[in-house]
Amino acid sequence: MMLLLLILLAFPLPSRTFIVIKRGTEARPHSRPYMAFIRFINDNHLWRRCGGFLVREDFVMTAAHCHGRNMCVILGAQNIKIKEATRQSIPVLQAFPHPEHSNISRFNDLMLLKLKWKAHLNSAVKTIALPQSQDLVGPNEVCNVAGWGVLANGNCSDTLQEADLEVQHKQTCENVTKYYNNSIQLCVGNPLHRMRAGRGDSGGPLVCKNVAQGIISYGYKKKIPMIFTRISSFVPWIHKIMNVS
């Protein structure tokens, strides 16, 4: 299979940008049935996209900075431009961005989306497990990311792309930004990977041993790592929202 470049989005702040992950490949159709494609209108009245992942029949998790109007979730898709028989399009009934999310530090960058109706689970649409509070991911662990990001030619990918990434020591991200907090974030990347500005999907999961351990949050131009929200740090809040909504 031809190697492609997978670009994962971090929405623009003055000093923040997008990341190209080399050696991304097209995912095998429906091999990641938890993946969600999210469309919404941002504050500038423009349609934007994010990734996400199904954590319960009626809840999708994504990044808090993916919040907007007219939010809609697409499940069961391999090619988002084709209305496949497996595709389920479900409006978002209510969005729950973390109440302490900061647009400056990007701390607490996670959000739960309550779907208007439950997803129909099948071979193409499944939930993914979440970690326990004490389930910590350590440096050098190799995990996987996926999304419909921008390719090397500057066009958004219609088909789901995936890439392996290595969890880094916290010092790698502490050297990049004063805002990095290892207790609620993960430092992920590979020093051999080159970075370049582009536009794609954030909010997708970092999957380690079939568990969603992180959420794509942001990256810095010409710097090595990406920063992910560490899901295990927010387990009580996640269960609270899903159990009362």
C-alpha positions in Angstrom: 0.0 0.0 0.0 1.3 3.4 -0.9 2.7 5.4 2.0 0.9 8.6 2.7 1.5 11.6 4.9 -1.0 11.9 7.7 -1.5 15.4 9.1 -3.2 15.8 12.4 -4.9 19.1 13.2 -4.3 21.4 16.1 -6.6 24.4 15.6 -4.6 27.6 15.2 -3.4 29.7 18.1 -0.8 32.4 17.5 2.2 30.2 18.1 0.6 26.8 17.5 0.3 25.0 14.2 -0.2 21.6 12.6 1.9 18.5 12.4 2.8 16.2 9.5 3.4 12.6 10.6 5.5 10.8 8.0 4.8 7.2 6.9 1.0 7.4 7.5 -0.9 4.7 5.6 -4.6 4.2 4.6 -6.3 2.2 7.3 -7.9 -1.1 6.3 -11.6 -0.4 5.8 -13.5 -0.5 9.1 -10.5 -1.8 11.0 -11.1 1.1 13.5 -14.9 1.0 14.0 -14.7 3.4 16.9 -13.6 6.3 14.7 -15.9 9.3 14.3 -15.8 12.1 11.8 -17.2 15.4 13.2 -18.5 18.4 11.3 -19.4 21.7 12.8 -19.5 25.5 12.2 -16.9 27.5 14.1 -17.0 31.0 15.5 -16.0 32.4 12.1 -19.1 30.7 10.5 -16.9 28.2 8.6 -17.4 24.5 8.4 -14.6 22.6 10.1 -13.8 19.0 10.8 -12.5 17.0 13.7 -11.9 13.4 14.6 -13.5 11.7 17.6 -14.2 8.2 18.9 -17.3 6.3 20.1 -17.1 5.5 23.8 -20.7 4.5 24.4 -23.7 4.0 22.0 -24.8 7.5 22.7 -21.5 9.3 23.4 -18.5 10.4 21.3 -15.3 11.8 22.8 -13.2 14.5 21.1 -11.2 17.6 21.9 -12.9 20.6 23.6 -11.5 23.0 21.0 -13.6 21.2 18.4 -16.7 22.7 19.9 -19.1 24.6 17.5 -22.6 24.9 16.1 -24.6 22.4 14.0 -22.4 19.5 15.2 -22.9 16.2 13.4 -21.1 12.9 13.9 -20.5 10.3 11.1 -19.8 6.7 12.2 -18.9 3.7 10.2 -17.2 5.6 7.4 -14.0 4.7 5.6 -14.4 7.2 2.8 -16.3 10.3 4.1 -17.2 11.4 0.5 -19.1 8.1 -0.1 -22.4 7.2 1.5 -21.4 3.7 2.4 -24.0 1.2 3.6 -22.2 1.1 6.9 -22.4 4.9 7.4 -24.4 6.4 10.3 -24.9 10.2 10.5 -26.2 11.3 13.9 -26.7 15.0 15.0 -25.2 16.0 18.4 -27.9 16.6 21.0 -25.6 18.3 23.5 -21.9 19.0 23.8 -20.1 18.8 27.1 -16.7 20.5 26.8 -14.6 20.2 30.0 -15.6 23.2 32.2 -11.9 24.0 32.9 -10.7 23.9 29.3 -8.3 26.7 28.5 -7.8 28.1 25.0 -4.5 29.5 26.1 -2.8 26.5 27.8 -5.0 23.9 26.1 -5.3 22.1 29.4 -8.3 19.9 29.9 -8.8 19.7 26.1 -11.6 17.1 26.0 -15.3 17.0 25.2 -18.1 14.5 25.3 -20.8 14.7 22.6 -24.2 13.3 23.5 -25.8 11.9 20.3 -29.4 12.6 19.4 -30.0 8.9 19.2 -27.9 5.8 19.9 -25.6 4.4 17.3 -26.4 1.0 15.9 -23.4 -1.2 16.8 -22.2 -3.7 14.2 -18.9 -4.7 12.6 -18.3 -1.2 11.2 -19.4 0.8 14.3 -18.1 -0.2 17.8 -17.1 1.5 21.0 -13.5 1.6 22.3 -12.5 1.0 25.8 -11.4 3.9 28.1 -8.6 3.6 30.6 -8.9 3.4 34.4 -7.7 6.3 36.5 -4.6 4.4 37.5 -3.8 3.2 33.9 -0.8 5.3 32.9 1.0 5.3 29.6 4.7 5.5 29.9 7.6 6.7 27.6 8.7 4.5 24.7 5.3 2.9 24.3 4.2 2.7 20.7 0.6 3.7 20.1 -1.6 4.5 17.1 -3.4 7.5 15.8 -5.9 7.8 12.9 -7.9 10.5 11.1 -9.0 12.1 7.9 -6.2 14.7 7.9 -4.6 16.7 5.1 -2.2 14.8 2.9 1.2 15.9 1.5 -0.5 17.4 -1.6 -2.5 19.8 0.6 -5.9 18.1 0.1 -7.9 16.6 2.9 -8.0 12.8 2.9 -11.3 11.2 2.0 -10.2 7.9 3.4 -9.1 7.1 7.0 -5.4 7.3 7.5 -3.3 5.9 10.4 0.2 6.1 11.8 2.2 4.7 14.8 3.7 7.1 17.3 5.9 6.7 20.3 5.2 8.2 23.7 8.0 10.6 24.7 9.5 11.5 28.1 7.8 14.6 29.6 11.0 16.6 29.3 10.6 16.6 25.5 7.4 18.6 25.7 8.5 20.6 28.7 11.4 21.9 26.5 8.8 23.0 23.9 6.1 24.8 25.9 5.7 26.1 29.5 2.1 24.9 29.4 2.9 21.2 29.3 1.5 19.3 32.3 2.4 15.6 32.3 -0.3 14.7 34.9 -3.1 15.6 32.4 -1.3 15.4 29.1 0.8 13.0 27.0 3.9 13.9 25.0 3.8 12.0 21.8 5.8 11.8 18.6 9.1 10.7 17.1 12.2 12.9 16.8 12.7 11.5 13.2 9.3 12.8 12.1 9.4 16.1 10.2 6.7 18.7 10.7 5.0 21.1 8.4 2.0 23.5 8.5 -1.2 22.0 7.3 -4.9 21.4 8.2 -6.5 18.2 9.2 -8.2 16.4 12.1 -7.7 16.8 15.8 -9.8 15.2 18.6 -9.0 11.7 17.4 -7.7 9.0 19.8 -4.3 7.8 20.7 -4.9 4.1 21.0 -2.5 1.9 23.1 -3.2 -1.8 23.3 -6.8 -1.3 22.2 -7.5 1.4 24.8 -8.1 5.1 24.0 -5.4 6.7 26.2 -5.2 10.2 24.6 -6.9 12.8 22.5 -5.0 14.7 19.8 -4.8 18.3 21.1 -2.1 20.4 19.5 1.5 20.8 18.2 4.1 23.5 17.7 5.6 24.5 14.4 9.2 23.2 13.9 9.1 21.3 17.1 9.2 17.6 17.6 6.3 16.4 19.8 2.5 16.6 19.7 0.6 17.1 22.9 -2.4 14.8 23.7 -4.9 15.0 26.5 -4.3 12.2 29.0 -7.8 10.5 29.3 -7.0 8.5 32.4 -6.8 11.8 34.4 -10.4 12.6 33.6 -12.2 9.3 34.3 -14.3 10.6 37.2 -15.5 13.6 35.1 -16.2 11.4 32.1 -18.4 8.9 34.1 -20.2 11.8 35.8 -21.2 13.3 32.5 -22.3 10.0 30.9 -24.1 8.8 33.9 -26.3 11.8 34.4 -26.9 12.8 30.8 
